[in-house]
């Protein structure tokens, strides 16, 4: 007799910013298929890291259908969620958007640039529940997927079954650059912030003596508050950060009211 999968009543949309063939997305699909049979994958045709919450407004979005539930999108992670919601899954919309598993960190201010997080944001804006997932690695290093493989099935099941999801919010999960036996626990964190200087410009000259430029990434060390995602990862803990889409600085707004409003 078959055993009912724990999240069988959910329909999942999986996407990312690393592309349809990325190992993290394939791992995520393997994990989610242990929890539900209703799994769809709609992802960029190639890497779109750093795409943030951009959408394709000035050129058409092209689609390559791989099979009935796998689609490659010539577009951004946000395009992928929009296409799935309005086209591929329009007859039965997803109940969850799972974005990742990203090959690299999405901590602190990374959330502002991340296509992985942007896909979760777009799902949230569409009224869906969403989770972004990433595996931290050293710059230029290789991601270690074992901890995510071991921990995500139970973690996703608990989060999806047992939490009352507030509107306008999603979860951002980061696994440290560590093996399963090195993980020190799981922490619910707040978004940290590194000091300025993570991105700079590397100027070069090509063979025709024409200048060109790369954006250089070099995360500076700085203070890591004890409750932040940055601190959790430093301690080899899994970080779960609830992110809300309301960007309003409410404390500043109240102060401004005393200055501006009459």
DAFEN-V529575 format. One record per residue. N is the residue number from 1. RES is the residue in one small letter. PHI is phi in whole degrees, 0 to 359 (none if undefined). Layout:
n->N res->RES phi->PHI
n->N res->RES phi->PHI
This chain:
n->1 res->x phi->none
n->2 res->x phi->285
n->3 res->x phi->262
n->4 res->x phi->293
n->5 res->x phi->289
n->6 res->x phi->297
n->7 res->x phi->242
n->8 res->x phi->299
n->9 res->x phi->277
n->10 res->x phi->259
n->11 res->x phi->249
n->12 res->x phi->252
n->13 res->x phi->255
n->14 res->x phi->253
n->15 res->x phi->209
n->16 res->x phi->192
n->17 res->x phi->238
n->18 res->x phi->267
n->19 res->x phi->106
n->20 res->x phi->300
n->21 res->x phi->266
n->22 res->x phi->293
n->23 res->x phi->298
n->24 res->x phi->294
n->25 res->x phi->290
n->26 res->x phi->297
n->27 res->x phi->296
n->28 res->x phi->299
n->29 res->x phi->297
n->30 res->x phi->302
n->31 res->x phi->294
n->32 res->x phi->291
n->33 res->x phi->292
n->34 res->x phi->285
n->35 res->x phi->255
n->36 res->x phi->205
n->37 res->x phi->268
n->38 res->x phi->261
n->39 res->x phi->234
n->40 res->x phi->241
n->41 res->x phi->237
n->42 res->x phi->230
n->43 res->x phi->221
n->44 res->x phi->299
n->45 res->x phi->289
n->46 res->x phi->209
n->47 res->x phi->295
n->48 res->x phi->231
n->49 res->x phi->301
n->50 res->x phi->80
n->51 res->x phi->288
n->52 res->x phi->53
n->53 res->x phi->261
n->54 res->x phi->284
n->55 res->x phi->231
n->56 res->x phi->272
n->57 res->x phi->256
n->58 res->x phi->244
n->59 res->x phi->208
n->60 res->x phi->290
n->61 res->x phi->267
n->62 res->x phi->258
n->63 res->x phi->232
n->64 res->x phi->245
n->65 res->x phi->276
n->66 res->x phi->276
n->67 res->x phi->203
n->68 res->x phi->298
n->69 res->x phi->229
n->70 res->x phi->229
n->71 res->x phi->223
n->72 res->x phi->259
n->73 res->x phi->248
n->74 res->x phi->277
n->75 res->x phi->175
n->76 res->x phi->271
n->77 res->x phi->303
n->78 res->x phi->297
n->79 res->x phi->304
n->80 res->x phi->299
n->81 res->x phi->293
n->82 res->x phi->297
n->83 res->x phi->296
n->84 res->x phi->298
n->85 res->x phi->292
n->86 res->x phi->264
n->87 res->x phi->234
n->88 res->x phi->299
n->89 res->x phi->244
n->90 res->x phi->292
n->91 res->x phi->279
n->92 res->x phi->206
n->93 res->x phi->292
n->94 res->x phi->293
n->95 res->x phi->264
n->96 res->x phi->219
n->97 res->x phi->252
n->98 res->x phi->244
n->99 res->x phi->244
n->100 res->x phi->137
n->101 res->x phi->282
n->102 res->x phi->288
n->103 res->x phi->274
n->104 res->x phi->133
n->105 res->x phi->289
n->106 res->x phi->228
n->107 res->x phi->241
n->108 res->x phi->52
n->109 res->x phi->288
n->110 res->x phi->306
n->111 res->x phi->303
n->112 res->x phi->291
n->113 res->x phi->259
n->114 res->x phi->286
n->115 res->x phi->290
n->116 res->x phi->300
n->117 res->x phi->291
n->118 res->x phi->298
n->119 res->x phi->297
n->120 res->x phi->294
n->121 res->x phi->299
n->122 res->x phi->295
n->123 res->x phi->302
n->124 res->x phi->297
n->125 res->x phi->296
n->126 res->x phi->275
n->127 res->x phi->87
n->128 res->x phi->259
n->129 res->x phi->277
n->130 res->x phi->211
n->131 res->x phi->224
n->132 res->x phi->258
n->133 res->x phi->227
n->134 res->x phi->215
n->135 res->x phi->246
n->136 res->x phi->287
n->137 res->x phi->215
n->138 res->x phi->294
n->139 res->x phi->302
n->140 res->x phi->83
n->141 res->x phi->269
n->142 res->x phi->250
n->143 res->x phi->291
n->144 res->x phi->252
n->145 res->x phi->267
n->146 res->x phi->300
n->147 res->x phi->295
n->148 res->x phi->296
n->149 res->x phi->299
n->150 res->x phi->282
n->151 res->x phi->263
n->152 res->x phi->296
n->153 res->x phi->305
n->154 res->x phi->290
n->155 res->x phi->296
n->156 res->x phi->298
n->157 res->x phi->301
n->158 res->x phi->295
n->159 res->x phi->294
n->160 res->x phi->286
n->161 res->x phi->277
n->162 res->x phi->247
n->163 res->x phi->247
n->164 res->x phi->274
n->165 res->x phi->284
n->166 res->x phi->286
n->167 res->x phi->296
n->168 res->x phi->75
n->169 res->x phi->220
n->170 res->x phi->220
n->171 res->x phi->253
n->172 res->x phi->241
n->173 res->x phi->251
n->174 res->x phi->233
n->175 res->x phi->262
n->176 res->x phi->289
n->177 res->x phi->281
n->178 res->x phi->206
n->179 res->x phi->280
n->180 res->x phi->307
n->181 res->x phi->287
n->182 res->x phi->268
n->183 res->x phi->292
n->184 res->x phi->266
n->185 res->x phi->146
n->186 res->x phi->235
n->187 res->x phi->236
n->188 res->x phi->271
n->189 res->x phi->237
n->190 res->x phi->250
n->191 res->x phi->291
n->192 res->x phi->275
n->193 res->x phi->211
n->194 res->x phi->282
n->195 res->x phi->294
n->196 res->x phi->302
n->197 res->x phi->117
n->198 res->x phi->294
n->199 res->x phi->241
n->200 res->x phi->219
n->201 res->x phi->252
n->202 res->x phi->255
n->203 res->x phi->273
n->204 res->x phi->221
n->205 res->x phi->235
n->206 res->x phi->274
n->207 res->x phi->294
n->208 res->x phi->261
n->209 res->x phi->65
n->210 res->x phi->254
n->211 res->x phi->291
n->212 res->x phi->215
n->213 res->x phi->219
n->214 res->x phi->247
n->215 res->x phi->278
n->216 res->x phi->260
n->217 res->x phi->253
n->218 res->x phi->206
n->219 res->x phi->291
n->220 res->x phi->282
n->221 res->x phi->282
n->222 res->x phi->197
n->223 res->x phi->294
n->224 res->x phi->243
n->225 res->x phi->304
n->226 res->x phi->296
n->227 res->x phi->258
n->228 res->x phi->269
n->229 res->x phi->298
n->230 res->x phi->298
n->231 res->x phi->290
n->232 res->x phi->301
n->233 res->x phi->296
n->234 res->x phi->300
n->235 res->x phi->269
n->236 res->x phi->62
n->237 res->x phi->255
n->238 res->x phi->286
n->239 res->x phi->256
n->240 res->x phi->239
n->241 res->x phi->246
n->242 res->x phi->283
n->243 res->x phi->247
n->244 res->x phi->249
n->245 res->x phi->273
n->246 res->x phi->282
n->247 res->x phi->277
n->248 res->x phi->299
n->249 res->x phi->274
n->250 res->x phi->292
n->251 res->x phi->295
n->252 res->x phi->294
n->253 res->x phi->303
n->254 res->x phi->295
n->255 res->x phi->292
n->256 res->x phi->296
n->257 res->x phi->301
n->258 res->x phi->288
n->259 res->x phi->268
n->260 res->x phi->259
n->261 res->x phi->282
n->262 res->x phi->237
